[in-house]
């Protein structure tokens, strides 16, 4: 019996109707020629079965949620610093002069149905987006997923992290409240500290000397159009290269650099990842509804001569804030140029951090003399040196992050702020090498025990 007659008999026996998509599939086959066969093959794309690979999908789904909630917020936000007098529903601020932008955020948060929920979901999605990207990149680092042929994808991931972080900074600066205004003032000072280009660049970005009246109008289109387009482009480039290169996979039976073991995209993985999208959206919605974040009505409108206590940026900017707080106030004159104290921790230090990170795949390949094709990941215990470097780097950033909230910690635990600051300055130099050395010893012993067991 032919295959067609067999399928027809089975459909008749079990009462299965012909799929309504069958005609569409036939039309595609007739008009695309071999394209439908290629499509069927790609729909069988294999995805490894490991929780670690869902970190990138969390980031993707956060971006989707950010776009959806951002469209809603854009319908009510006024990107204008025109002066208005507040006469809304929040009584403590009635009669207070403020910008139209801040007034619109108050109205969105307190008067628009579901406005506060959507705004808080948007903010939480941004925080989780950055966290997912950072953990995803750390997973790539500790498992060697940046090796050939994925070196360019590592660079794309780091570029994506920088764009997302910068766009987050612009996003929480839009409400024009006292907290966000303080952040913009610091960003202006950092930009202006760059030799030669700084003053011109700061004037171009901020619309003149701070506080200029057109800052919100300038950063708003960058936040909602330019940077999201760049983020979407990098996400598409990352996913396109990932699709062509196929996924990496952890070591295991039947796995090598030319074979992938996992689940096909259709139907199993498609159902799994769709459910994962719903889960991420549900958790972020619960965060937005249950966990208050950035209550701008408590801060009041921005005025240059005021500052709020315990002012903290979003967590992903905390390390930069900590670097600025810990660095001594050294203003250095070099060749007729004044290099202010903020220039060293806020411009030079990030350059010293990100330049080796961008070059790391090539530096690692040269150090190990390894330029081969790799599809199977390495475990952290297999490369104790790399694991030690990563642990030291994480410790380094953690000390900076803690320093970014030194005033809050001192107040919460009754500590002396100068003593806490001096302690963090010592840990800045001492903790990373100690953690790196300890990690190297532990993982090297694990590797030796593993090799002894294999023999």
C-alpha positions, 0 to 999 in steps of 0.5 A, spaced: 500 500 500 502 506 498 504 512 503 498 516 501 493 510 501 495 508 508 495 515 511 488 516 508 486 509 511 488 511 518 485 518 517 478 515 516 479 509 521 481 514 527 476 520 524 482 525 523 480 531 518 485 534 513 489 540 516 486 546 514 493 548 513 495 543 508 493 547 502 497 553 504 503 548 505 501 545 498 501 552 495 508 554 498 511 548 495 508 550 488 511 557 489 517 556 493 520 550 489 525 547 494 524 552 499 518 549 503 523 543 504 528 548 507 523 550 511 521 543 513 528 542 515 529 548 519 523 547 523 526 541 525 532 545 528 535 542 534 535 546 541 539 543 547 535 541 553 538 545 558 536 550 563 542 555 561 540 556 554 533 559 557 537 565 560 537 568 553 530 567 552 528 571 558 532 577 555 528 576 549 522 576 552 523 582 557 525 586 550 518 584 547 514 586 554 518 592 554 516 594 547 509 592 549 508 596 555 513 602 552 507 603 547 502 604 552 506 609 556 508 613 550 500 614 549 500 618 556 507 621 557 509 628 555 516 629 553 516 637 555 519 641 560 514 646 559 513 649 566 506 647 569 502 648 576 500 641 578 492 640 580 492 633 580 489 628 585 496 627 589 494 632 594 501 633 597 504 636 590 497 640 589 500 647 587 507 645 586 510 648 579 513 642 575 515 640 568 509 637 564 513 631 563 513 630 571 506 632 571 504 627 565 508 621 569 504 623 576 497 622 572 499 616 568 501 613 575 495 615 579 489 616 574 490 612 568 487 605 569 492 600 570 497 606 568 501 604 575 501 597 573 504 598 566 509 603 568 512 598 574 512 592 569 516 596 564 521 598 569 521 591 572 522 588 565 528 593 564 531 590 570 530 583 569 533 584 561 539 587 564 540 581 569 538 576 564 544 579 559 549 579 564 548 572 567 547 569 560 554 572 558 557 570 565 555 563 563 558 564 556 564 566 559 565 560 564 563 555 559 567 557 553 561 559 549 565 565 546 570 560 542 570 560 535 566 560 531 562 564 536 567 570 537 563 575 533 557 573 537 560 575 544 562 582 541 554 582 539 552 580 546 557 585 550 554 591 545 547 589 546 549 589 554 552 596 553 546 599 549 541 596 554 544 599 560 544 606 556 537 606 554 535 604 561 539 610 564 535 614 559 528 611 561 529 612 568 531 619 567 525 621 563 520 622 569 524 629 570 523 627 578 528 629 583 532 622 583 532 622 575 534 629 575 540 627 580 542 622 575 542 626 569 546 631 573 552 626 574 551 623 567 552 631 564 558 631 569 561 625 566 560 627 559 563 634 560 569 631 564 572 627 557 578 632 554 577 636 548 570 633 546 567 633 553 564 640 553 561 640 546 559 632 546 555 634 553 552 641 550 550 636 544 547 631 548 543 635 553 541 641 549 546 646 553 549 647 559 545 643 565 540 644 566 537 645 559 530 646 558 530 641 552 533 635 555 527 630 556 525 632 548 532 630 546 533 623 550 526 621 549 526 619 541 533 616 543 530 612 548 524 610 544 526 609 537 534 609 536 536 605 541 530 600 541 532 599 534 539 598 535 537 593 540 532 589 536 538 589 530 543 586 535 538 581 537 536 579 530 544 579 528 545 575 535 539 570 533 541 569 526 548 567 527 546 563 533 541 559 528 547 558 522 552 556 527 547 552 531 547 552 539 553 549 543 551 544 548 554 541 555 559 535 554 555 528 555 554 522 551 553 522 544 555 529 543 561 532 540 563 538 536 559 536 530 553 533 533 547 536 537 543 532 542 536 536 544 529 537 542 526 539 535 523 546 534 517 544 532 512 542 535 516 540 542 521 546 543 516 551 540 510 549 545 516 549 551 518 556 549 511 559 548 510 557 555 516 560 557 514 567 554 507 566 558 511 565 565 516 570 564 510 575 562 506 573 568 512 573 573 514 580 571 506 582 571 506 580 578 512 584 580 509 590 577 503 589 581 506 587 588 512 590 588 513 598 588 518 601 584 520 608 583 515 611 586 516 618 583 510 622 587 514 621 593 521 624 590 517 631 587 519 635 581 527 636 579 530 642 582 537 643 581 538 646 588 535 640 591 537 633 592 534 627 595 537 622 601 539 615 599 539 617 592 541 610 588 541 609 580 538 602 578 542 596 580 546 595 573 549 602 574 550 601 581 557 599 580 559 605 576 556 609 582 560 605 587 567 607 582 565 614 583 564 614 590 570 610 592 575 614 587 579 620 591 577 627 589 584 628 585 583 633 579 589 632 575 592 638 570 596 635 564 598 639 558 593 644 559 587 640 560 584 639 567 582 632 568 577 632 574 576 626 579 570 623 576 573 622 569 578 616 572 572 612 575 567 614 570 570 614 563 577 610 564 575 605 568 569 602 564 574 603 558 579 598 562 573 593 563 570 593 557 576 593 552 579 586 555 572 583 555 571 585 547 578 582 546 577 576 550 575 571 545 582 572 541 586 573 548 584 566 550 585 563 544 592 566 543 593 564 550 591 557 550 593 556 542 586 554 541 583 556 534 579 550 533 572 549 532 568 548 538 561 546 539 561 542 546 562 547 552 567 546 557 566 545 564 569 551 569 573 545 573 576 544 566 579 551 565 581 553 573 585 559 570 579 562 566 574 560 572 579 564 577 579 570 572 571 570 572 570 569 579 575 575 581 572 579 576 565 578 579 568 580 586 571 586 583 564 588 580 560 586 587 565 591 591 563 597 586 556 595 586 556 595 594 560 601 594 554 604 590 549 604 596 554 605 601 550 611 604 544 606 605 548 600 608 551 605 613 544 608 615 541 601 615 546 597 619 548 603 623 555 604 621 560 609 620 560 612 613 567 614 612 570 607 615 565 603 611 568 607 605 575 605 607 573 598 608 571 598 601 577 601 598 581 596 601 577 590 599 577 593 592 584 591 591 584 585 596 578 581 595 578 580 587 585 576 587 584 573 594 577 570 591 581 568 584 586 564 588 581 561 592 577 559 586 583 557 582 585 552 588 578 549 589 577 548 581 584 545 580 583 540 585 576 538 582 579 537 575 585 533 578 580 528 582 576 528 575 582 526 571 584 521 576 577 518 576 577 517 569 584 514 569 
